[in-house]
Amino acid sequence: MRLTDNLYMLSGSAYGVIGNVYAIVNDQKMIMIDCGQDQTGLDTILWSLNYHGLEKLPITHMLITHMHIDHTGNAWYFAEQGTKIIAGASDANGIEQGGVLVNDFGMENYTTCKVDTRLEGDCEFTLNGIDFKAWHMPGHTNGGMFYTFTLDHLSMVATGDTVFPEPARFDKGLAAALGWEGSYEFDRKKYMQSLERALQIKAQVLLGGHGMPIMRNGSHVIGLGYKKTLKEYR
């Protein structure tokens, strides 16, 4: 699914597959955000790349929002193709070692891979001519990250599972969903602190780890998520 001129959704909710995957195209190169869970997710990603004529572009980097299997299960495949894997330092351990940290659902085997860049706290970097800021947002996992950037004249934020939109309803409108509370490293206090800090992020486009992307006033979802923590986590 093409979201803007240079932003694509390659797999996830729009395809009936778990774990949203996004692609950023610039300078005839590609950056992925997360990579889905399993062979079904991988097949969907490869199909999308072919459908949009992107299959020949090198995928230079992958930005991981958090280590859970439904977002990193196919990292090994892209690492073997030469993609550099970038993740929060705490979550990098899970991606490299596997086990309960990444696969606490107990669904299937997890193939580990090397993380090339471990992000320590908030930091800024440039990939393929695009400036990114990584925001350390623990709570869902200890090494969870948001990524903010500007593409096609739109400010964007990738939030993983920390906050994402629920389907809009005629009687309630837009609502926010929070990540699974049963994850091994889930911490309510850190979660609330992270979303409170995220209120300073002003983004038009919000790319969640599940659900559909929000293409206008995306930061509103973060605010809704924080209000939800105030009700449910205290």
Secondary structure, DSSP 8 states (H G I E B T S, - for coil): -EEETTEEEEESGGGT-SS-EEEEEETTEEEEE---SSHHHHHHHHHHHHHTT-TTS-EEEEE-S---HHHHTTHHHHHHTT-EEEEEHHHHHHHHH-STTT-TT--S-------SEEE-SSEEEEETTEEEEEEE--SSSTT-EEEEEEETTEEEEEEETSEEEEEEETTTEEEEEE--TTSTT--HHHHHHHHHHHTT---SEEEESSS--B-SSTHHHHHHHHHHHHHH--
